Amino acid sequence: MKSVLKLELQEARVMIEAAKQAAEEVHALESICIVDDGGHVIALERMNGGRITGPEIAIAKAFTASGHKRSTHLFNQPGGPATTTGEAFGIHAMLPGRFAIFVGGYPIVVNGEVVGGVGVSGGNGEQDTAVGTQALRALQEYLGPGYEVMTQADIKK
């Protein structure tokens, strides 16, 4: 048997609030989604004025990051698995509308285990990255000592 950490609503709310603050700082109207380790939505928020497509895209990014245990932009980097020569070319077509292979999705890794994902949609790549990584840093701050949260943009577990 294995003991596991479970991401809950309180942690998701902390992450959403930090992400919204970061979005304001980078002048982006974002949709932010936090999912659990099964890719199920825990919390989702679209900032006032955010694109109507943002929530669905943020959900897909969070789902992909959690389920595949990697930042979504890593799929399309040169030599990445979703490029035309990669071993997973076309993977996004397997789960239409649920699989994202572009910037804005980050697995939530606590003490070496993927406990969920964060998806951000509405800004450009730099803005989405700043917002997503700030959400991860906020989780680290909230959890405190005894927990190690991966907070960089390039995450692959």
URZI-V749591 format. One record per backbone hydrogen bond with DSSP energy under -0.5 kcal/mol. NH is the residue of the N-H (numbers start at 1). CO is the residue of the C=O. E is the energy in kcal/mol with one decimal. If there is no record, write none. Layout:
BEGIN
nh=NH co=CO e=E
nh=NH co=CO e=E
END
This chain:
BEGIN
nh=7 co=115 e=-0.6
nh=12 co=8 e=-2.2
nh=13 co=9 e=-2.8
nh=14 co=10 e=-1.9
nh=15 co=11 e=-2.2
nh=16 co=12 e=-2.6
nh=17 co=13 e=-2.5
nh=18 co=14 e=-2.1
nh=19 co=15 e=-2.5
nh=20 co=16 e=-2.6
nh=21 co=17 e=-2.1
nh=22 co=18 e=-2.4
nh=23 co=19 e=-2.5
nh=24 co=20 e=-2.2
nh=25 co=21 e=-1.9
nh=26 co=22 e=-1.8
nh=27 co=24 e=-0.9
nh=28 co=23 e=-2.6
nh=30 co=28 e=-0.9
nh=31 co=121 e=-2.7
nh=32 co=45 e=-2.9
nh=33 co=119 e=-2.6
nh=34 co=43 e=-2.9
nh=35 co=117 e=-2.6
nh=36 co=40 e=-2.2
nh=37 co=115 e=-0.7
nh=39 co=36 e=-2.0
nh=42 co=34 e=-3.1
nh=43 co=34 e=-1.7
nh=45 co=32 e=-2.4
nh=47 co=30 e=-2.7
nh=47 co=45 e=-0.5
nh=50 co=47 e=-2.7
nh=51 co=29 e=-0.5
nh=54 co=51 e=-1.0
nh=57 co=53 e=-1.8
nh=58 co=54 e=-3.0
nh=59 co=55 e=-2.4
nh=60 co=56 e=-2.1
nh=61 co=57 e=-2.4
nh=62 co=58 e=-2.4
nh=63 co=59 e=-2.8
nh=64 co=60 e=-2.5
nh=65 co=61 e=-2.4
nh=66 co=62 e=-2.4
nh=67 co=63 e=-2.9
nh=68 co=64 e=-2.6
nh=69 co=65 e=-0.7
nh=70 co=65 e=-0.8
nh=71 co=155 e=-2.7
nh=72 co=105 e=-2.0
nh=74 co=71 e=-1.5
nh=75 co=72 e=-1.5
nh=76 co=73 e=-0.9
nh=80 co=77 e=-3.5
nh=82 co=75 e=-2.1
nh=83 co=80 e=-1.5
nh=86 co=83 e=-2.0
nh=88 co=81 e=-2.4
nh=89 co=86 e=-1.4
nh=91 co=88 e=-2.4
nh=93 co=90 e=-1.9
nh=94 co=91 e=-1.6
nh=95 co=91 e=-0.7
nh=96 co=93 e=-0.6
nh=98 co=95 e=-2.7
nh=99 co=95 e=-1.2
nh=100 co=60 e=-0.6
nh=100 co=98 e=-0.5
nh=106 co=118 e=-2.7
nh=108 co=116 e=-3.1
nh=109 co=107 e=-0.8
nh=110 co=108 e=-0.6
nh=110 co=113 e=-2.7
nh=111 co=148 e=-2.8
nh=113 co=110 e=-2.0
nh=115 co=108 e=-3.1
nh=115 co=113 e=-0.6
nh=116 co=108 e=-0.9
nh=117 co=35 e=-1.6
nh=118 co=106 e=-2.7
nh=119 co=33 e=-2.6
nh=120 co=104 e=-2.5
nh=121 co=31 e=-2.2
nh=122 co=123 e=-0.6
nh=128 co=124 e=-2.9
nh=129 co=125 e=-2.2
nh=130 co=126 e=-2.3
nh=131 co=127 e=-2.4
nh=132 co=128 e=-2.5
nh=133 co=129 e=-2.6
nh=134 co=130 e=-1.4
nh=135 co=131 e=-1.8
nh=136 co=132 e=-1.6
nh=137 co=133 e=-2.3
nh=138 co=134 e=-2.3
nh=139 co=135 e=-1.7
nh=140 co=136 e=-2.0
nh=141 co=137 e=-2.4
nh=142 co=138 e=-2.6
nh=143 co=139 e=-2.8
nh=144 co=140 e=-2.4
nh=147 co=144 e=-1.3
nh=149 co=147 e=-0.5
nh=150 co=109 e=-2.0
nh=155 co=153 e=-1.1
nh=157 co=69 e=-3.4
END
